[in-house]
Amino acid sequence: MKLDWDKIDGLSATLGENGVCSNYSPLYAPYTWQCVQGLKPGSSVVFTQPPLPFKCPGAPQKIVYLTADRLRRAGTLQACDLQYFVHAPVVFGVPFFARELMKVVRRYGIKAHFQQNLVAVDGAAKTATFEAVGEDDKGKRTTVTFDMLHVSPPQSPPDAIAKSPLANAAGWVEVNQNSMQHVRYPNIFSLGDVSSAPNSKTAAAVRKQAPVVVRNLLRMTEGTPVETSYDGYASCPLTTAYGKVIMAEFIYGGKVTPTLPLDPAKERWIGWWIKVTGLPLFYWSYMLKGHEWFFRHNTAFKGDAA
Ligand SMILES: Cc1cc2nc3c(=O)[nH]c(=O)nc-3n(C[C@H](O)[C@H](O)[C@H](O)COP(=O)(O)OP(=O)(O)OC[C@H]3O[C@@H](n4cnc5c(N)ncnc54)[C@H](O)[C@@H]3O)c2cc1C
């Protein structure tokens, strides 16, 4: 996906200085850490979440909670002002996890503002301007001051795809959401962020799409029908504190599908371990080498019925 920094007035000119940082770029992620370490009692910290679709539905908010937890441990959380401006009307697209995450937001005393879109940043003046996108106050602008601003930028399909015959109207490679086969060119398959499949754009989704694509390529060469077994699985380890993760796993339709036989609503240390230690090992030693060593996610989970 393309990171559209320039869609926000003034952002590119100040990214990496004046307290303006982003974990969405390896260039600026280290500056995020510097900014967090520099927070003091009285600091004003602003976080943004862009319009969908964007990479990893949890990434914009993981840094919110990690920052809040660091301030809490330093005893300065109450003395700082944390604001989180979210483009959507909810903090997370899956209601089961949105409910739990709002408890985390309230616990830290973070002020969440919904249906707000970042439109301009003035680095020298340290101000960020948001535009309301909800029906009630559409177009109304609000400007806030900050000591640290963490931006999750708006994102879009890459030009090479969007301008090609492979794309759908929105610019993504137009595939069947279960087989990952192109709807017009049967010998073409797509997976990952650039595909049109309406799963959350995560590496976890790629992990489950890749074997389906490989099997289907083989089926194509053998002349047998393709399989349609990708169910939209995506996963997002939501770091709610140092050492704590809510492991959000879900499929199409927002159905919750945990892999471990544990209540997925709970913040857990095991989720932190999986994110920090387990997933890198899994990624480098298994996934990239093509080993299909999968624990199955539980599609029969009923705990999200409420
Ligand atoms: C801050 C952050 C946190 C995240 N956290 C998680 C997480 O906890 N769990 C999770 O599962 N996912 C997470 N993700 C999402 C995950 O990184 C992506 O979903 C995943 O990398 C998608 O893989 P991909 O191969 O489709 O795309 P990419 O990894 O983006 O790879 C696409 C590649 O194509 C290259 N490219 C682009 N245009 C061209 C061209 N014209 N020609 C040739 N090459 C080109 C790019 O340079 C890039 O190397 C996170 C993402 C971010 C940014």
PDBQT file of the ligand as one rigid body, heavy atoms in Angstrom, charges set to zero:
ROOT
HETATM    1  C1  LIG A 401       3.136  -0.180  11.965  1.00  0.00    +0.000 C 
HETATM    2  C2  LIG A 401       2.582  -1.468  11.415  1.00  0.00    +0.000 A 
HETATM    3  C3  LIG A 401       2.236  -2.502  12.284  1.00  0.00    +0.000 A 
HETATM    4  C4  LIG A 401       1.727  -3.689  11.800  1.00  0.00    +0.000 A 
HETATM    5  N1  LIG A 401       1.421  -4.694  12.686  1.00  0.00    +0.000 NA
HETATM    6  C5  LIG A 401       0.985  -5.872  12.211  1.00  0.00    +0.000 A 
HETATM    7  C6  LIG A 401       0.731  -6.939  13.111  1.00  0.00    +0.000 A 
HETATM    8  O1  LIG A 401       0.916  -6.825  14.326  1.00  0.00    +0.000 OA
HETATM    9  N2  LIG A 401       0.279  -8.124  12.621  1.00  0.00    +0.000 N 
HETATM   10  C7  LIG A 401       0.088  -8.298  11.270  1.00  0.00    +0.000 A 
HETATM   11  O2  LIG A 401      -0.283  -9.392  10.890  1.00  0.00    +0.000 OA
HETATM   12  N3  LIG A 401       0.308  -7.295  10.381  1.00  0.00    +0.000 NA
HETATM   13  C8  LIG A 401       0.751  -6.081  10.822  1.00  0.00    +0.000 A 
HETATM   14  N4  LIG A 401       1.007  -5.067   9.929  1.00  0.00    +0.000 N 
HETATM   15  C9  LIG A 401       0.620  -5.224   8.511  1.00  0.00    +0.000 C 
HETATM   16  C10 LIG A 401       1.633  -5.994   7.684  1.00  0.00    +0.000 C 
HETATM   17  O3  LIG A 401       2.913  -5.399   7.786  1.00  0.00    +0.000 OA
HETATM   18  C11 LIG A 401       1.171  -6.002   6.228  1.00  0.00    +0.000 C 
HETATM   19  O4  LIG A 401      -0.176  -6.410   6.147  1.00  0.00    +0.000 OA
HETATM   20  C12 LIG A 401       2.025  -6.947   5.398  1.00  0.00    +0.000 C 
HETATM   21  O5  LIG A 401       3.352  -6.479   5.368  1.00  0.00    +0.000 OA
HETATM   22  C13 LIG A 401       1.491  -7.078   3.975  1.00  0.00    +0.000 C 
HETATM   23  O6  LIG A 401       2.384  -7.822   3.213  1.00  0.00    +0.000 OA
HETATM   24  P1  LIG A 401       2.436  -7.604   1.641  1.00  0.00    +0.000 P 
HETATM   25  O7  LIG A 401       3.503  -8.523   1.155  1.00  0.00    +0.000 OA
HETATM   26  O8  LIG A 401       1.078  -7.716   1.066  1.00  0.00    +0.000 OA
HETATM   27  O9  LIG A 401       2.867  -6.087   1.428  1.00  0.00    +0.000 OA
HETATM   28  P2  LIG A 401       4.238  -5.381   1.832  1.00  0.00    +0.000 P 
HETATM   29  O10 LIG A 401       4.836  -6.021   3.035  1.00  0.00    +0.000 OA
HETATM   30  O11 LIG A 401       3.938  -3.914   1.872  1.00  0.00    +0.000 OA
HETATM   31  O12 LIG A 401       5.174  -5.703   0.595  1.00  0.00    +0.000 OA
HETATM   32  C14 LIG A 401       4.933  -5.138  -0.679  1.00  0.00    +0.000 C 
HETATM   33  C15 LIG A 401       6.275  -4.954  -1.344  1.00  0.00    +0.000 C 
HETATM   34  O13 LIG A 401       6.080  -4.558  -2.705  1.00  0.00    +0.000 OA
HETATM   35  C16 LIG A 401       7.018  -3.563  -3.031  1.00  0.00    +0.000 C 
HETATM   36  N5  LIG A 401       6.490  -2.792  -4.180  1.00  0.00    +0.000 N 
HETATM   37  C17 LIG A 401       5.591  -1.802  -4.183  1.00  0.00    +0.000 A 
HETATM   38  N6  LIG A 401       5.368  -1.358  -5.429  1.00  0.00    +0.000 NA
HETATM   39  C18 LIG A 401       6.149  -2.098  -6.250  1.00  0.00    +0.000 A 
HETATM   40  C19 LIG A 401       6.361  -2.117  -7.671  1.00  0.00    +0.000 A 
HETATM   41  N7  LIG A 401       5.715  -1.292  -8.489  1.00  0.00    +0.000 N 
HETATM   42  N8  LIG A 401       7.237  -3.014  -8.156  1.00  0.00    +0.000 NA
HETATM   43  C20 LIG A 401       7.885  -3.885  -7.343  1.00  0.00    +0.000 A 
HETATM   44  N9  LIG A 401       7.723  -3.908  -5.998  1.00  0.00    +0.000 NA
HETATM   45  C21 LIG A 401       6.871  -3.032  -5.471  1.00  0.00    +0.000 A 
HETATM   46  C22 LIG A 401       7.129  -2.759  -1.755  1.00  0.00    +0.000 C 
HETATM   47  O14 LIG A 401       8.334  -2.022  -1.721  1.00  0.00    +0.000 OA
HETATM   48  C23 LIG A 401       7.100  -3.853  -0.680  1.00  0.00    +0.000 C 
HETATM   49  O15 LIG A 401       8.388  -4.355  -0.410  1.00  0.00    +0.000 OA
HETATM   50  C24 LIG A 401       1.540  -3.856  10.401  1.00  0.00    +0.000 A 
HETATM   51  C25 LIG A 401       1.890  -2.829   9.516  1.00  0.00    +0.000 A 
HETATM   52  C26 LIG A 401       2.409  -1.648  10.014  1.00  0.00    +0.000 A 
HETATM   53  C27 LIG A 401       2.797  -0.568   9.034  1.00  0.00    +0.000 C 
ENDROOT
TORSDOF 0
